[in-house]
Amino acid sequence: MKKTLTLLLLTMALCLSPLAARAQETAARTVERTYIATDRDFYIAGDNLWCSAFCVNVATGRLSDLSSVVYLELHSASGVALTAKIALDEGRGGGCIALPPSLPTGSYRLIAYTAQNRNEADYDFTGIAAKTLSICNAFSRERVEGGVEVVSEAVHAAPLPGCEEGPLLLFAPAEAAPGEKITLTLNVPEDATVSVSVCHEDGLPHGDNASLGGFLAALPAVGSPRMGTDYTPEYEGEIIHGHIAGFSPEKKESLIGKFAFISAPGNKADIYCSEIDTSGRLTFYTGNIYGRKELITEIEGIDTLENCHVELESPFVEPALPAPAPMRLSASMSEAVSARAMAMQIERRFASDTLLEYLPRRDNLLFEESLRRSYHLDDYTRFPVMREVFIEFIPELRARENEGVRDIQVRVEDGGSDPRFYRRTSLTLLDGVPVFDQNKIYNYDPALVENIDIYPYIYFVGKREFGGIVNFVTYKRNLPSIRFSGNVRVVNYQGVLYPTAYTCETASGDYPDYRQTAFWHPLVSVRAGKPAPLTCKLPGYAGTFTVTVEGMTAAGAPILVRKQISVR
């Protein structure tokens, strides 16, 4: 642990060094643009919109290692339809957006930006980082005002022509049988990262969007825009901003220097802390919180009768944008739209999460599992009160009382031969949520607790130091029978999308097979000279399927390979 503390002090010293200052200055000048590859350009309301993100440093033309989250907004002529976030790791990320079934028919613009882009004086949200998508609602006559142009002539799209641009080679069968399992093999002479899709060509029109190659070719025109410093680049993950609400101005000074916390029940990794500044504002530096979750917000060390609370602020810009070009709609599209709508309904009804492959992600490293000491209470129900659990069963814990205030202490190991109970407050959690009134834990019913996990070292959460961590994990994992103080709030939080691939393959194959996107993988790494095989199970109907591989090499060269498979 001494090594850990020494490293922490060294890191803090480096942060103040001229070298670190120059690094921060360089980061502040970095200009980024993010290209979003999607599985298709035409969707049915209720479809899944599969995304693959390529965040590129404009100056180098290579993937950017600066930002760790990119923000997406879907706009129509009527305004913002939905928002999403994608986690970035070395410039790459992916996710799936579930389009609401209530979206009206029309043309939509998908825009992408990072926190670093917000430092640009005149960032163009409709520039090369934007693309136009068509969305048709097959179950409603509602249309986006000004977003649809009804035409009498037939509107069809021929299958996309095959092409090979860049150094990647794609080996795929030219013909296959319905329901057949095929292998796609990728091969490159230099390292590359790509997205791969296999989609049915049903005649619905493709959008007039630039490819990643066109995006990269347009980067020099971005130039060197004037950069500000209002927004901190999100190096490790999303920076969540908030403020204290409901507190009288005359009492505001009593909050300065206190700490606010956000946490996710059931996930001990998602715990973040912010010191309250002189204006009552909060800044939580996260490592990215994944998925839609309920977050617990609370303020440490204030009167339980106070009604003030933490309010989190939206990170989305939601700029006013000109309407995209209207979607052309004709009667000739009716049959294909109906088939696509049927496919969407069947997929939502019968497909399950077994079709998804959750890809590796970068998690918060607050807890080192190798240091955990876990006590399982299932066989120790003879302890009727928590005090006896501490005394009889867990030597690393003790409870002390001072003027009616209970303090649960952890026996901390600091690298010496004699572990000691640390005088500073421990971080006491119930199902991953901090409980600062430790009397509530001391009086908690042990019959509700399955495990007690102890981390016997000194930890820092933000600027807050704790003498060890103890997490009381209940059977239900949902904070049963606990009553929090008045400042605690439960808020719905939109985290970054889980990076997922779509293999469309089940062990049983016991549901109707009408899928339109047969395969999607947003993050395929291909090593030089090492063929990368991918297995895809084709749907059980005939037609033409297009395999699209889009990406870039480590040197920044674009890749676009497209081949057709005739299924009959």
N, C-alpha and C positions, 0 to 999 in steps of 0.2 A: 504493500500500500504506500510505503514511503516513495517508491518509484513513481507511483501514480501521482502523488502530491508534487513531487519534484518536476514531473513532466508538465503538470498543470501550471506550476509557477513559471517554468521555462516558456510554455506557450503564451502565458500572459505577458511575459517580458518581450517575446518576439513580436506580439501584437503592437507593442509600443515602439518597436525599433524602426529606424529609417527604411530598412528593407521592406518591412511589412507595410509601411506607409506608402512606399512606391508601388507595391503590389496592389494595394487598394486603389491607388490613383489610376493604375493601368486598367483595373477592373471597371472603374467608373467610366473609362473611355471606350470600353468594349461595346460594339454595336452588334445586335443580334437580330435575326429574322427567323421565323419558325414556319416551316412547311408542314402541312397536315395532309398525309396520304389517307384516303378513305377507300373502302371496298368498292364503292360505286358512286355515281352522281345523282341517281334517281331513287327516291325512297317512298315507301308507303308509311303514313302516320301509324306509329306502333312498331315500326321496324327497329332493329338495332343498327346504329351508325358506328361502324368499326373504324378506329383512328390509329394512325402511326405518326409520331411527331419527330421531325428532324430540325433541331435548333442549331443554326449555323452562325459562326462568327463571320461577319461581313468582310473584315479585313483579310482573313486567311482563306475564306471559302471552305473551311473545314468545320466539323462539329464543334460547338461551343461547350466548354467545361465550366461556364460561369453559373447560369441559372439552373435551379433544380425544380422549377414548376412553370408550366405554361398555361395561360388562361384562355379558354375558348368561349365564344359567344355566338349564338345563332340568331341572326337578325332577319326580319322581313320588313316590308314597307310599313307594317304596323308597330314595329319596335322589337325589343328583345324577346325571343321565344323561349330560350333556355340558355343555361350557362354550365360550364364544366371545367375541371382542372385535370391536367396530366402531369404526373411526376416525371422529371427528366434525370437521367443519369448519364453523364458525359454526352449530353446533347440529344439523347434518344429516350423515347417513352411511347406508351400505347395505352389504349383503353377502349371501353365500349359505352356509348351513350344510348340509352333507351329513349327513343323519340316518343313523346306523349301521343296517345291515340286521338287526342283532341286537337292536334295541330291542323289548322285549315290548309286547304290546297293552295299552293303558291310557290313562288321563288324565294329562296333564302340565301343569305350570305353568311358563311362561316369565317369568323375572324380569329386570329391567334396573336397573343402578345405575352411578354414576360414583364416582370416588375422593372427590369432594366429598360425596356422599351418606353416605360412611362417617364423616364428621365429625359427622353428626347423632346425637344421643344415642339416639333410639329410631326409627331409620329402619324403615319398614314395608315389608318386601320383598314382601308380598302385597297392597299397596295399589294405587293407580291405575296404577302402572307395571308391573303384572303382567297376564298374560292366560293363559287356559286353552286348551290344544290337545289334540286327540285323535289318537292314533297307533295304527294297526292293523298288526300283523305278519301278512301273508298267508301266510307260509311256516313259521310256528311256532305251536304251541299255548300258548307261554309267555305269561303275563299278569302285569301288575303286581298284586301282592297288595293287594286293597282298591281297585284302580284301575279295575275293570270291573263293571258291573251288567248281567247277561244278562236280557233281558226277552222275553216271548212276543209282545207286540204289535209291529206294524210300526213301524220308526223310519225316517222319510223326512224330507227337507227340501225344501220347495217352492223354486223359484228365488227368489232374493232380489228383493224388489220394487225397481223403479226409483225413484230419488229424486234430488233436486237440492237440496243445502244449501250455502249460501255463494254467493259471487259468480262462481264459475267456470262457464263454459258448455262442454259437451262435445258435439261433433258426431261422430256415429258412425252407420253404416248400420243400419237396422232388420233388414235381411235380407242374406244373403251366401251364396255357394256354397262347398261344401267346398274347401279348399285355396286360396281366393281371398285375394289381397293387398288389405288395406283400409287406409284412412287414418283415424286418430283425430285430431281437431283440438281443441286446448284454447285457450280465450280467457278473459282476465280483465281487469277494469277497473283492477286494481292488482297489483303484483308478488306472486307466490306461488311456493311450492315444494311439489311433490306427488309421490306415488308412483302408478304406473299399473299395473294388472294386467288381463289378459284370461284368464278361467278357465272351464272347462267345468262346467256345472251337471249333476252326475251323480246328484243325489238324496241324497248323503251329508250328514249334519246339519252345520249351521253352529254355531259356538260362540256362547255368550251373553257376548260380550266387548264392552266399551264401544268406541265409535268414537273417533277423535281429538277430535271435538266434545265427546263425553262426558268425555273425559280433560281437555280444557281447562276445561270447566265445573266439574270437581271440584277444580281447582287452589286456589281460595280456601280450601277446607277444610283444606289442608295447613298454612296459617298460617305462623308464624315459629318453627320448632323450635329448640331449644337446640343451638348449634353448638360443636364443639370445634376443635382445631387439630392433631390427631394425624396427619392425612393431608394432604400437600401437594396442592392442586388440580393436575390434569395439564393445564397450559396448552398446551404444545407437543406432547405425546404421552405415551405410557405411561412412568411412572417405575418402573423395574425395581429391585427390592430383592434383596439377597443378603448372603452372609456368607462369611468364610474358614473352611474346614473342614480338619481333618487336621493342624492345627498345634499343637504342644505349648504349653501355657499359659506356660511360662517363656520361650518365644521370641516370644510374641505382640507384645511391645513393639517387636521389630525390624521388624515389618510396618507400624507406624503411620507414615503419611505416604507410603507407597509407593502405586503406582497399579495398579489392575486394569482389564482391558479385556475387552469383548465385541465380537465381529465376526462377520460372515456371509461365508463363502467365496463368491467370485464377485460380491459386491456391495460395492463400495468405499464406498458411502454409509452402510452400517450399521456404523459404528465408534463405540463409546462408551466413556468412561473414567470411573472413579470413584476418588477417594482413599479409602484404607482408614482408617476412624476408629478411635478409641481402644478400641472394643469389637469391632473386627474386622468391622464391618458396611460394606456397600457400597450406594450409591445411584447408579444410572445414569439420567440424564435423556435420554430418547430423543425422536426426532421421529416415533415410531411405526415399528415393524418389521412389514412386511406378509407374511402367509402363514406356513405352517409351514416352519421352517428348522432346519438344524443351525447352532448358534452355537458359536464357539470362545471359551472363556474362558481367560484367562491373567493372570499377575501379573508385572509388570515388575520386574527388578532383584533377584530372589532367587536363592539357590543352586539350581542345576539339580537337585541331589539331594534337595531338600526335597519332601515328599509332600503339602504343603498345596495346596488348590485352591479355586476359586470355586464356591459353590453358589447357584443362583438360587432365589428363593422364589415360590410361587404367589401371584398377585394376587387370586384369587377368594375370596370370603367363605365360600361353601357353607354358608349358615345352615340350621339345622334348621327346617323349615317344616311346617305342617299339610298333610295330604294334600288335593289338589284334589278336587272332586266327581267321583265315578266316571263313566267313560264308559259310556253306554247302548249295548248291543250286542244286535242281534237278527238272526234269519235273513233278514229282509227286506233286509239290507245286503249280502248275500253277492255278488250279481251285480255291484253297483257296486264293491265292494272288489276283486273279481277283475279287473274292467276296469282299475281304477286300478293294480293291481299289475302287470298286463301292460304298461301304459303306462310305468310306472317302469322295468321291465326293458329294454324296447325303447329307451327314452331313454338309459339308461346304456350300453347295448350299441352303439348306432348314432350317437347324438348326440356331437358333439365340441366342443372349445373354440371352433370357428368360430361356434358359436351365441352365444357370450358376447361382450359388449362391455365391455372393461375401461375403467372411467370414470376421469377425471382424479383424481389424488391429490396430497396435499401431501408432497413428499419432503424428505429431509435435504439441507441446502444446504452441507454441509462442503466439497464440491468444486465449484468453478466451472469448468465445462468450457471456457469461453472463455479461461481462464488456463492450460490444459493444454498441455504440449509433449510430443508423442508420437513415439517412435522405433520404427519397425517393423523387426524383426530377420529377417524371412523371407528377405531377400536378402543377409544379412550373416553367413551361417553360416561364413565364413572365420575368425571369432573363436572359438577353441577354449575360452577361459576368460573368465570375467566381467571379470577385471582388464583384459584387452585391449579389451573392449567399452567400459569406462569411458574408457580412455586414447585409443583410436582413433576413437570414434564419438560419445560423449556429453560435450560440454564442460561441461554443467551438473552433472556428478557427478565426485566423486573419493573415493578411499578412503585413510584414514590409519590407522596402527597405533600403539598406545601400550601397551607392556608386554603384547603379545600380544592386545590387544582391538582389533578392527577397528571403525572408525567411517566409515560412508558419509555423505558430506556433500553437500548440495545448494547450488548457487550461487544465493543468494537475491537477489531484487530488492526493494529497500526504497523505491523511488521516486526514488533518486538516479541519477546517470549511470554509476556504476561498481558493477555487481553484484559481490557478494563471497560467498565461501563462509562460511556461518554457523557459528560455533563450537558452537552448541547442537546436540544430536542431531536428526537428521531422523527423520521417521516413515517407516520402511521397510516396505512391504507386499508380500506375495506373494498374488496373487489376492484382494486386499482384506483380508488378515489380517496384523496386525502381526507382524513378526519382529524381536525385540529383540536376539538374538544375530546381529549383522550379519556375522559370519564365515560363517554358513550361506548368506547371500546372495552374499557375495564368492566363495565356492567353488561356487556353484550352476552347473548345466550350462546354458549359454546356448542350447543346442539345444532346450530345453524351453520357452523364452520366446518369445512372439510379439511383444509390445509392452512398451516401458518408458515409462510415463507419469510426467511430472515436473510438479509444481506448485511453482514457485520463489518461494514467499512464506512468511511466518511464519503458522503456524496454531495455533489452540488447540482441543484436544479435551478438553472439560471444563476442568479447571484445568491441564492439561498443555500446555506450549508446545513446539512443534517448529519447527526451522529448515528448512522445506520438507518436501514429501512426495514419495516415489517409489514407484510401484506396478509391480511386475514381474508382468505378465499372461501366464500360460502358455496354451498351446494348449488344454489340457483344462479350465482354469478350476477345478481341484480340488486344488491344492497337491501336485502330483506330486513324489515323491522328496525330501520334506522331513521331517526328524525334529525334533519339538518337545521342549522340556524337560518334566520330570516333572510340573509343576503345570498343564500345559495339559489341558483337558478339552473333549470334544465333547458338547454337550447338545442334545436335541430341544426346540425352542422353539415355542410357539404364539403367533404374532403376530396382528395385527388382520386381519380378513377383507379380501380385495381387493374394492373397490367394483365391482360388476358389474351389467350389465343382461342380460336374456335375450330375444333377438329371435326365436328359433326359425325362423331362415331360413338356408338354405344355398344355395350357387350350384348344386350338382348336384341336390339334392333326391332323393338316391338311397337313402334309408332309409325303412322303414315309418313311417307318420305317426299315432302314437297319443298325442300329447302332450295333457296335461290343462291345464297352464298354458301358454297359447299366447304370452303376452307378459308381461314384467315389467321395469319400470324404476323404481328406488328414488329417483332424484334428478333429477326434471324441474323445471327452472326456467322459469317462464312470466312473461314481461314484460308489463306493462300495455299493452293495445291491440295486442299483436303476437301473432297466432295461432301456436301451436306445433303443427306436424303431426308425428304419429308413425305409422310404417308397421308394420303387423302382418300376418303371414301366418297365416291360420287353418289348423287341422289339416284333414286330408282326410276328415273324417267329419261326419255331421249331428248336430245337437244345439243346445242353447241355451247361449250363452256370455255371461258377465257382464263388462262393462267397469266397473272400479272405479277412481275417481280420489279419492285421499284426501290431504289436506294442509292447509296454512294460508297465509294471506297474511302479508306483511311486518308488518302491524299486529296479527297474532295472531288473525284471524278464521278459524274452522274451515271446511274444505271437504270435502264428501262428495258425489260425484256417481256414480250407478250407473245403467247402461243395459244392456238385453239385446239381443243380436244372435241372430236365428234363422238357423241355418246348415242349408240343406236343398237 
